[in-house]
Structure formats: structure tokens, C-alpha cells
Amino acid sequence: MRQGVPADPHSPPPLGGSDRPDPAPAAAPDVLLPPSDELLQVLDGQPAGAWAEEVGPLLADTLVQAVRTTAAYGGMFYLRSADRRSLVISAVAGVPLALLDAFRRIPVAAPLPVAETYRTGRTVLLSGADDAMRRYPRLAVGMPYAYASAAVPIVDGEQVFGVLSVLWPASPAGPPPTARRQLRAAAHRMGAALAPFGERVHGDGYPAAVSLPDPSGGALRLGFFEWDLTDNRLSVDDELATILGIEDFDGRGATLLERIVPEDVDLLRQTARAAARGGGGFARQVRTLDPSGGHRILDLRGRAVGGGSHLVVAVLDAGAAGAAVAAVERLRDGVFALDPEGRLGYLNRSAELLLDTDRDLLLGRHPWSVLTWLADPAYEDRYRAAMLSQQPTAFLACRPPDHWLAFSLYPDAHGLTGRIIPASSPGDHRTTLPEAPPPTRASVGAVYHLLQLASALTEAVTVQEVCDCVIDQILPGFGGQEIALYLARSGRMHLVAQTGYPTGFLDPFEGTPLRARLPGTEALATGAPIFFESEGELDAAYPGITRDEMHAWAFLPLIASGHPVGSCILGFEQRRTFTAEDRAVLSALGGLIAQALERARLYDAEFALARGLQQALLPHRLPEVPELTIAARYLPGTRGMEIGGDWYDAVATAGGVWLVIGDVEGHNVGAAAVMGQLRSAARAFATGGSSPQDVLARTNHLLVDLDAGLLASCCLLRLDPVDGRYIAARAGHLPPLLRHADGRTEILDVAGGPLLGIDRSVEYPVTRGTLPAGAIVALYTDGLVERPGAAVSEGIDRLRTTLAHAAAPDLEALADLLLGRASRIEHRADDVALLLTRREPSG
């Protein structure tokens, strides 16, 4: 506060009544006392930990700086959750948090840009809606709007703490060229700040909504002065001095009055005297002169405090804002303003008339929640589209009975300005809208959550994949801590997936009869979900039921096409009010889950049958030959219901041991059937005494005669286990690898011919050689070496290197090592067959 001079010591002095020199200034009394520890605890709520206290302000500042320096309109920080399974929005700026509800907490494994950045450490850039639909369809379903985005990892060394993501209006060129470097620098600073806190850093808790700089340029300014009536001292704060254009306040009351239009001075003095004598408050509007000669209007609000010993006066400079409001009120067009969350902050008189609703009923609320004729989710979606794309949008709506209105929306990061004008009916179209919306109409956000789960479930094939998808999507989306999925089978309930429950808690419920009186079974029997908002409600409905530390529950029946599938149980660690929207959305989710589980259960049964058929076509055991060690592996593909035509075989005959590997093109039952015929034929020809070239030629004749429309590759090698001599031949198959006893590994040069099934007259050349003692020969199919976007030769060389550097000479361990990488690929389209043979050293 700036200190002034004593006023007249006799009666409440007129402001500025003395021009005498100032005495020494005295300190103004403290008006605000330091908050107590108890008050600080109330204000702070649940502590997030020392790391959050120290880094929280930096998180907000870094986010604002990242948004501003990259010319973005909004951004958010995702931090890893405490259990490391999810990424959670910890701070957001420029984007309404409500619009990000479906993505507030996302699974680390989700096919979304933020999750991919966290997993891979790569920057992910999207140029717009088309780019998002092509690369991340689940994101496009949940946020189907035109915007560009970038996601960069927050890392420090090996630690990955989260992701910084920012948004721009959509552009064919995508984010600005310099954005990647600027965002990387911001994320690096954030990572360095979080590094000292290590494993303690997590994003669980309510996210911080960070304000971007106000674009109004300070249209509203508030200053204060305090008048101590006991010693007639006047104190003025810096903001008021700035409002009045006083660079260096000299402490004289007259200096203040010089800024006020003369005809307002006496009225202000009278008002101040009355307030001082009566000990009450006052309100007065005065005009001031700025240095350029213009007028400004100030609103003064004062009150006597301290038993009438002080006057505290707030001075609001609302001239520009007031003039703007007055100007808008004069317009014939309706004008309104929504805050970033979509709530009405202002509407003029014309908008009030056009909407035919008192503005007091609208202010502070979502317009679609008050006006029944705007309750269709399509209208809320227009607001979402404007805010998330930062592009103007427009739509028509009909106010009953037939008053058509044209709405135009103009967004920025701080909210949205709307314009309403009367419009003619669009063509001859007439719409009769209900007076009230359906009681369980879901919001757009809830609809998008349903769509997102539906999109994820379409990618799930097996029961386990469906269960994993449900757990990953529902718990983050609804804030639950426990989930259990039960399937009904043979009149009993069987647990198929759960997370969050104490160890062993669900064991007593395994195999529960469907007739048992439990909420999960009764929900399935009645087909109606059951909700408990507190532990008291559950205990009252089911006395004596065993429960854990949860305090609210949702029991959802899983019913598909009228057929009971099972139950889904959600547990919440806090008491929870299930709104009509919550109940509607969770009920709809139950239907989606039931359909997905029923489909997946059928798939699992068919898949098991198909795989069993294919396994039956492969050798049940390999021959035991004293001079040789043989190991084999078969790895089925994991994508869809495809079964392959890969096979291997080892046949001991009087002429030597035959090593055979082959691959019929295609991934279906037909390919597997042809594979079985070819394997049986090759085995019969080999045991009948044919040479390697004759075995391939006669197998080729068979495939051509079958006219199956399929081709096959094959590589075979007849080996004498005593002296190591071999004869090898290939039909369009990949060459074997030979590892010598000293570890040196090379591609075995075996003459080859075309694929089987092309031409009946083809003859296949052979290659002769000797397998040294201690050497290993590897036969394999292309599923082991092929990778999308890479040449097969690169895969063969990678396999050769792995074989050369393998430390364990044990053949079984070596087979597992060579299959290791392929077995870790989640969606591998092709099968893999591998046959290893080592000629043991004599003695």
C-alpha cells in the first residue's frame, strides 16, 4: 500500500481537504492475517506429496509456455499412474477438461498417440481428423473433430514420467515446423525437474486447470484505498495508482480528487461522510479524467470497518467492459458467451427474447440442460466441435412450436461467443420436438465413451482379449478400483478376469450357482443392473454378505440376444452417486461386453478345434538317433482364426535320416489339409527309398494333381548320421543355416527349384555335402524371419547372427532362443516352424 497524509483531524474529513506538507508516513495496518495451519489444510485438501508441491507450479508454467511458444490453443500433461498401468491428465490448459473426459485416464497399452509416445519414446504428430482416423481410429471415434496435435515424452535418462501433448487448429501442413523442437525442450525441462522424485511421481488425483493469459488485456482492473479515520491516514495500492495514471502518488488526498470530474467530487464526499457516521457501506460511480483528456468510469464500493474507524474502498475500473456490455445490449441480434466448460456466462436481452427464457434461469448452466429443445446431443456436439477444433461453426435449431433460430459459434481457448438470429425454416422440413428430453438421455461425452469401448472391443478376438479390453477401458473411464468378470456355465458362475481385489477374496464365490442370492447372480437372473451407493445399502439388501474395503458397487448383467452370458462387478473405493446417465451408460456397456464375450467364447471354442486339428497333422514325436540330436518347434499365428500350412518332419530310414520342412501358402483349413497331405506323401516317398530330388518331384506331381489352387515350398535334407554326408534339395524354400562347432554360422548353399504346384514337369537339383561333427543345421519357415517393411534377407541375417552368438549348446534351449522374438509378437500373422539337428561328436 502507498501511504498518504493525515486528513483533517476534526470530523470525517473531505477527501483531499488538506494541502499541507505530508508528515512521516505510518504503516498501514494489516487487513489480512496469515492463514492458520488448519485453514491451509482445508484449502489444500489431500496432500499430493512433496514432489507435487515443488513441481506443480513448474508444471503449470511449462504447459502455458509450451502452448504459447508453439502457437497452440491448448495442451495437457499426462503423468503415469501410481500402478503404471495408465496415463492420467495432471494439468490442462486451453481445453475444457470435460471435453477430454473419455481420455482423462488412458491405458498405457491403448492404441492412442499419447500411449504410443509413452511406450516408444517417439514424438507423434497428427495433422487433422483424416490423419487420426487413418492411424488411430479409436481416437477419432472418441474425439471426431478437426485439430492437429503433437505428443512428446517426458523423460530423464531411463525414467519415463509421462507425455506432453498440445493442440492446434487442423492444417494440411500439420503442426508448425519448429513445434517438435520446442516441445522436446519443454518436456526435457519437465523431465529434469521430476527426476529427483523418481518413483514417487504419479498423476493420480484431480487435474489442475491452468489458465492461459487473458486476451482482454485487463479490461477489468481492481484497486483499493484505505482511510484510517483515527489518525486520518490514506493508503493507496499500486493498482489504483495505475488506474488513475499516477506514477508516483504523493500521499495527498487532493491528488486523488484532481483525477475526478469536479461535479462528482461533492457527491462522493457526502457519500463517504454518511458511511463513516453510520458505519455501513456505500456504492458510487464516478468519472475520472485520464492524462489525454478522456473520461473513464470507476465503480466505488466502500464500507466502514473496525467500529467505524476505517473506510475500505474498492475501486473497479470497468469502463471498457461496461461499455462493451452496454453496446452488446443494444444489438438486435442475440449474443451470448459460454465459458470453456460450456456454461452460459452472459447473454444479452435480445438473446433472452429469442430463446424465450429468463436469463437468470440460464446463467451458469449449460443451455442444453435448461432448454429442452436444445437437449439433442447434436447441439452439444457443435459446442464440442468448436472448442476442440477452434474453428467457427453454425447450426439451425427449432424453438417450439416452429421458431427457427440460426446459431453461430466463435471459439477461442478462453470460451465461446455465440450469435443468434431468426431464420426461416430449412425447406419444407418441420420438426416437432418433445417438451422434455428422455429421462436417461446420455451426454455426448458418455456416448463417445460407449463408442470408444465398442471400437476397442471390435479389435478383441479371444475371451482373454475382451476381458483385458474391458479392464483397461472401464476402470479408467469410470474411476473404479475393482472389476470382476464372471461367465455363466453349466448353471454356475465362473470367474474369467479380475483386478483390484485382495488376494483370495473372490475364491469363495467361484462356481456359485445361478440361483444363489447374491447381487451378481440376481442381476443376471432379472436382467436389471443393481447399484449400491454405500456399504450401508449393500448390507441392508444382502445382510452378512462378505465385502472388502470398497464403498460403492455396480452389478451389471451381461446378456446377449436374450441369452445370459455372465456378470460384471465394479467396485469404487469412495461412496458414489450413480446418476441416471451413469446407470444408462453402464447398462449399455454391459450389453456391449456381453456381445463381445459371447462372440469371443464361440471363437475360442472354434479356435481350439482348429488348432487341435492342425497339431494332429504334425509329428507327435521325433526319432531318436544315437549320432544326432533333433529339436523342433511350431508356433501358431495369433491373428484371427487363421491356421497355417507350416510343417516339419524327421524320418529315420535305412538310407539315413530325412529332415523336412515346408509351408503351404494361405492361412485356413484348406491350407492345413493340403499341408497334411504333402507331409504324408513326402514321408511315404522318403521311406520308400526315393532320392531327395525324386521326393520333391513326386510331391510336386501330387500337389498339381490335387488342383487345390495352392502352392507350397519345401526344403529337405537326407543325412547319414555316421559320416555326416548329406544330399539336400529345395523347392522355393528359404536356405538352411549351418552353425559350426566353433560358433561360425553361414547360409548353407543348397540348389533350388520353383515352388511346388506350379509345373508338373519341373525337376529339382540337389546339393551334396558333409555335416561336420558338432555342427548344427537349422531349417525354418518364413514366419521366423519376415518382418513388415524389412527384406527377408535382413531377417535371415538376423537369425544367423542370433544362432552364431548363442551361448548354450543345448538344442532345446537354442530352439527357444531362436523363437524368442517371434513368440513376443502379439499379432503375428504367420505361423513359424523350426527344425534343428546337431551331429554329435563321436566318442
FENNOR-V403628 format. One record per backbone hydrogen bond with DSSP energy under -1.0 kcal/mol. NH is the residue of the N-H (numbers start at 1). CO is the residue of the C=O. E is the energy in kcal/mol with one decimal. If there is no record, write none. Layout:
BEGIN
((NH | CO | E) (NH | CO | E))
END
This chain:
BEGIN
((2 | 236 | -4.1) (4 | 234 | -2.4) (5 | 251 | -3.3) (7 | 232 | -1.6) (17 | 14 | -2.0) (40 | 36 | -2.3) (41 | 37 | -2.1) (42 | 38 | -2.0) (43 | 39 | -2.7) (44 | 40 | -2.7) (45 | 41 | -1.9) (53 | 49 | -1.8) (54 | 50 | -2.3) (55 | 51 | -2.6) (56 | 52 | -2.5) (59 | 55 | -2.7) (60 | 56 | -2.1) (61 | 57 | -2.7) (62 | 58 | -2.9) (63 | 59 | -1.9) (64 | 60 | -2.3) (65 | 61 | -2.5) (66 | 62 | -2.5) (67 | 63 | -2.2) (68 | 64 | -2.5) (69 | 65 | -2.9) (70 | 66 | -1.1) (71 | 68 | -1.3) (72 | 67 | -2.2) (73 | 167 | -2.2) (74 | 167 | -1.1) (75 | 93 | -2.6) (76 | 165 | -2.9) (77 | 91 | -2.6) (78 | 163 | -3.3) (79 | 88 | -2.8) (80 | 161 | -2.5) (81 | 86 | -2.4) (84 | 81 | -1.3) (87 | 106 | -2.7) (88 | 79 | -3.2) (89 | 104 | -2.5) (90 | 77 | -3.2) (91 | 77 | -1.2) (92 | 208 | -2.4) (93 | 75 | -2.7) (99 | 96 | -1.0) (100 | 97 | -1.3) (101 | 98 | -1.2) (103 | 100 | -1.8) (104 | 101 | -1.2) (106 | 87 | -2.4) (108 | 85 | -2.7) (110 | 107 | -1.5) (112 | 110 | -2.1) (116 | 112 | -2.7) (117 | 113 | -2.6) (118 | 114 | -2.1) (119 | 115 | -2.4) (120 | 116 | -2.7) (121 | 117 | -2.5) (124 | 151 | -2.1) (126 | 149 | -2.7) (132 | 128 | -2.2) (133 | 129 | -2.7) (134 | 130 | -2.1) (135 | 131 | -2.2) (136 | 132 | -2.9) (140 | 136 | -1.9) (141 | 137 | -1.9) (142 | 138 | -1.8) (143 | 139 | -2.6) (145 | 143 | -2.3) (148 | 168 | -2.7) (149 | 126 | -2.2) (150 | 166 | -1.8) (151 | 124 | -2.0) (152 | 164 | -2.7) (154 | 162 | -2.8) (156 | 159 | -2.3) (159 | 156 | -2.0) (161 | 154 | -2.7) (162 | 154 | -1.1) (163 | 78 | -2.4) (164 | 152 | -2.8) (165 | 76 | -2.6) (166 | 150 | -1.9) (167 | 74 | -2.8) (168 | 148 | -2.6) (171 | 127 | -1.6) (174 | 171 | -1.8) (179 | 176 | -1.7) (182 | 178 | -2.1) (183 | 179 | -3.1) (184 | 180 | -2.3) (185 | 181 | -2.1) (186 | 182 | -2.1) (187 | 183 | -2.8) (188 | 184 | -2.3) (189 | 185 | -2.2) (190 | 186 | -2.1) (191 | 187 | -2.7) (192 | 188 | -2.4) (193 | 189 | -1.8) (194 | 190 | -1.8) (195 | 191 | -1.7) (197 | 194 | -1.8) (198 | 195 | -1.2) (200 | 197 | -2.2) (201 | 198 | -1.6) (203 | 80 | -2.4) (208 | 90 | -2.5) (210 | 92 | -3.0) (217 | 214 | -1.0) (221 | 317 | -1.3) (223 | 315 | -3.0) (225 | 313 | -2.1) (226 | 235 | -2.3) (227 | 311 | -3.0) (228 | 233 | -3.1) (229 | 309 | -3.0) (233 | 228 | -1.4) (235 | 226 | -2.5) (236 | 2 | -3.2) (237 | 224 | -2.3) (241 | 237 | -1.9) (242 | 238 | -2.2) (243 | 239 | -2.5) (244 | 240 | -2.4) (246 | 241 | -2.9) (257 | 253 | -2.0) (258 | 254 | -2.0) (259 | 256 | -1.5) (260 | 257 | -1.5) (261 | 287 | -2.8) (264 | 261 | -2.4) (265 | 262 | -1.4) (268 | 264 | -1.6) (269 | 265 | -2.3) (270 | 266 | -2.5) (271 | 267 | -2.0) (272 | 268 | -2.2) (273 | 269 | -2.4) (274 | 270 | -2.2) (275 | 271 | -1.9) (276 | 272 | -2.2) (277 | 273 | -2.5) (278 | 274 | -2.5) (279 | 275 | -1.6) (282 | 302 | -2.6) (284 | 300 | -2.3) (286 | 298 | -2.5) (288 | 296 | -3.2) (289 | 259 | -3.0) (290 | 294 | -2.6) (293 | 290 | -2.6) (296 | 288 | -2.1) (298 | 286 | -3.1) (299 | 316 | -2.7) (300 | 284 | -3.3) (301 | 314 | -2.5) (302 | 282 | -2.4) (303 | 312 | -1.6) (304 | 280 | -2.3) (305 | 310 | -2.3) (310 | 305 | -2.1) (311 | 227 | -2.3) (312 | 303 | -2.3) (313 | 225 | -2.6) (314 | 301 | -3.3) (315 | 223 | -3.6) (316 | 299 | -3.1) (317 | 221 | -3.3) (318 | 316 | -1.2) (322 | 318 | -3.7) (323 | 319 | -2.6) (324 | 320 | -2.2) (325 | 321 | -2.5) (326 | 322 | -2.7) (327 | 323 | -2.4) (328 | 324 | -2.4) (329 | 325 | -2.5) (331 | 328 | -1.2) (334 | 420 | -2.6) (336 | 418 | -2.1) (337 | 346 | -2.8) (338 | 416 | -3.1) (339 | 343 | -2.8) (342 | 339 | -2.6) (344 | 365 | -2.4) (345 | 337 | -3.0) (346 | 337 | -1.3) (348 | 335 | -2.4) (352 | 348 | -2.0) (353 | 349 | -2.1) (354 | 350 | -2.5) (355 | 351 | -2.4) (357 | 352 | -1.4) (361 | 358 | -1.4) (363 | 359 | -2.5) (364 | 344 | -3.5) (365 | 362 | -2.0) (369 | 366 | -1.6) (371 | 367 | -2.8) (374 | 371 | -2.1) (375 | 372 | -1.4) (379 | 376 | -1.8) (381 | 377 | -2.2) (383 | 379 | -1.2) (384 | 380 | -2.1) (385 | 381 | -2.8) (386 | 382 | -2.2) (387 | 383 | -2.4) (388 | 384 | -2.6) (389 | 385 | -1.8) (390 | 386 | -1.7) (393 | 409 | -1.6) (395 | 407 | -2.0) (397 | 405 | -2.2) (399 | 403 | -3.5) (403 | 399 | -2.8) (405 | 397 | -3.0) (406 | 421 | -3.0) (407 | 395 | -2.9) (408 | 419 | -2.2) (409 | 393 | -3.1) (410 | 417 | -2.8) (412 | 415 | -2.4) (415 | 412 | -1.6) (416 | 338 | -2.4) (417 | 410 | -2.5) (418 | 336 | -3.2) (419 | 408 | -2.3) (420 | 334 | -2.6) (421 | 406 | -1.7) (423 | 404 | -2.7) (427 | 425 | -1.2) (429 | 426 | -1.5) (441 | 438 | -1.7) (447 | 443 | -2.5) (448 | 444 | -2.6) (449 | 445 | -1.8) (450 | 446 | -2.1) (451 | 447 | -2.5) (452 | 448 | -2.6) (453 | 449 | -2.1) (454 | 450 | -2.7) (455 | 451 | -2.7) (456 | 452 | -2.2) (457 | 453 | -2.6) (458 | 454 | -1.4) (459 | 456 | -1.0) (466 | 462 | -2.3) (467 | 463 | -2.6) (468 | 464 | -2.7) (469 | 465 | -2.3) (470 | 466 | -2.6) (471 | 467 | -2.5) (472 | 468 | -2.5) (473 | 469 | -2.0) (474 | 470 | -2.8) (477 | 473 | -1.7) (478 | 474 | -2.3) (479 | 475 | -1.3) (481 | 571 | -2.6) (482 | 571 | -1.7) (483 | 499 | -1.9) (484 | 569 | -1.9) (485 | 497 | -2.9) (486 | 567 | -3.0) (487 | 494 | -2.7) (488 | 565 | -3.1) (489 | 492 | -3.0) (492 | 489 | -1.2) (493 | 512 | -2.5) (494 | 487 | -2.6) (496 | 485 | -2.8) (497 | 485 | -1.3) (499 | 483 | -2.0) (505 | 502 | -2.1) (509 | 506 | -1.2) (510 | 507 | -1.5) (511 | 493 | -2.1) (512 | 509 | -1.6) (514 | 491 | -2.2) (516 | 513 | -1.7) (518 | 516 | -1.7) (522 | 518 | -2.7) (523 | 519 | -2.2) (524 | 520 | -1.3) (525 | 521 | -2.4) (526 | 522 | -2.4) (527 | 523 | -1.6) (530 | 555 | -2.4) (532 | 553 | -2.5) (538 | 534 | -1.5) (539 | 535 | -2.6) (540 | 536 | -2.2) (541 | 537 | -1.9) (542 | 538 | -2.6) (545 | 542 | -1.9) (551 | 572 | -3.1) (552 | 572 | -1.3) (553 | 532 | -2.5) (554 | 570 | -2.0) (555 | 530 | -3.2) (556 | 568 | -3.2) (558 | 566 | -3.0) (560 | 563 | -2.5) (563 | 560 | -2.2) (565 | 558 | -3.2) (566 | 558 | -1.7) (567 | 486 | -1.4) (568 | 556 | -2.5) (569 | 484 | -2.7) (570 | 554 | -2.7) (571 | 482 | -2.3) (572 | 552 | -2.7) (576 | 533 | -1.0) (583 | 579 | -2.5) (584 | 580 | -2.2) (585 | 581 | -2.8) (586 | 582 | -2.8) (587 | 583 | -2.2) (588 | 584 | -2.2) (589 | 585 | -2.5) (590 | 586 | -2.0) (591 | 587 | -1.5) (592 | 588 | -2.0) (593 | 589 | -2.8) (594 | 590 | -2.3) (595 | 591 | -2.2) (596 | 592 | -2.3) (597 | 593 | -2.8) (598 | 594 | -2.5) (599 | 595 | -2.2) (600 | 596 | -2.5) (601 | 597 | -2.7) (602 | 598 | -1.8) (603 | 599 | -2.2) (604 | 600 | -2.9) (605 | 601 | -1.8) (606 | 602 | -2.4) (607 | 603 | -3.4) (608 | 604 | -2.5) (609 | 605 | -1.8) (610 | 606 | -2.7) (611 | 607 | -3.0) (612 | 608 | -2.2) (613 | 609 | -2.1) (614 | 610 | -2.3) (615 | 611 | -2.9) (616 | 612 | -1.8) (618 | 615 | -1.2) (628 | 625 | -1.6) (629 | 838 | -2.0) (631 | 836 | -2.4) (633 | 834 | -2.3) (635 | 832 | -3.0) (638 | 828 | -2.8) (642 | 639 | -1.1) (647 | 662 | -2.4) (649 | 660 | -2.3) (651 | 658 | -2.3) (653 | 656 | -2.1) (656 | 653 | -1.2) (657 | 719 | -2.8) (658 | 651 | -3.5) (659 | 717 | -2.7) (660 | 649 | -2.7) (661 | 715 | -2.1) (662 | 647 | -2.5) (663 | 713 | -2.1) (664 | 645 | -1.2) (665 | 711 | -2.6) (672 | 668 | -2.0) (673 | 669 | -2.5) (674 | 670 | -2.3) (675 | 671 | -2.4) (676 | 672 | -2.1) (677 | 673 | -1.8) (678 | 674 | -2.8) (679 | 675 | -2.6) (680 | 676 | -2.0) (681 | 677 | -2.4) (682 | 678 | -2.9) (683 | 679 | -2.3) (684 | 680 | -2.2) (685 | 681 | -3.0) (686 | 682 | -2.2) (687 | 683 | -2.5) (688 | 684 | -1.2) (689 | 686 | -1.5) (690 | 685 | -1.8) (695 | 691 | -2.6) (696 | 692 | -2.1) (697 | 693 | -2.2) (698 | 694 | -3.0) (699 | 695 | -2.1) (700 | 696 | -2.3) (701 | 697 | -2.2) (702 | 698 | -2.0) (703 | 699 | -2.1) (704 | 700 | -2.3) (705 | 701 | -2.5) (706 | 702 | -2.2) (712 | 756 | -1.6) (713 | 663 | -2.4) (714 | 731 | -1.4) (715 | 661 | -2.7) (716 | 729 | -2.3) (717 | 659 | -2.2) (718 | 727 | -2.8) (719 | 657 | -2.9) (720 | 725 | -3.0) (724 | 720 | -2.2) (726 | 769 | -3.1) (727 | 718 | -1.8) (728 | 767 | -3.0) (729 | 716 | -2.2) (731 | 714 | -3.1) (732 | 753 | -2.0) (737 | 778 | -1.9) (738 | 746 | -3.1) (739 | 776 | -3.1) (740 | 744 | -3.4) (743 | 740 | -2.0) (746 | 738 | -2.6) (748 | 736 | -2.4) (750 | 748 | -1.1) (753 | 730 | -1.8) (756 | 712 | -2.8) (762 | 759 | -1.2) (767 | 728 | -2.6) (769 | 726 | -2.0) (771 | 724 | -3.5) (774 | 839 | -3.6) (775 | 772 | -1.9) (776 | 739 | -2.8) (777 | 837 | -2.7) (778 | 737 | -2.7) (779 | 835 | -2.7) (781 | 833 | -1.6) (784 | 781 | -1.8) (785 | 782 | -1.0) (786 | 782 | -2.4) (790 | 787 | -1.9) (795 | 791 | -1.3) (796 | 792 | -2.5) (797 | 793 | -2.2) (798 | 794 | -2.2) (799 | 795 | -2.4) (800 | 796 | -2.6) (801 | 797 | -2.4) (802 | 798 | -2.2) (803 | 799 | -2.6) (804 | 800 | -2.3) (805 | 801 | -2.0) (814 | 810 | -2.2) (815 | 811 | -2.4) (816 | 812 | -1.9) (817 | 813 | -2.2) (818 | 814 | -2.4) (819 | 815 | -1.6) (823 | 819 | -2.5) (825 | 822 | -1.3) (832 | 635 | -2.3) (834 | 633 | -2.4) (835 | 779 | -2.9) (836 | 631 | -3.1) (837 | 777 | -2.0) (838 | 629 | -2.5) (839 | 775 | -2.0) (840 | 627 | -2.4))
END
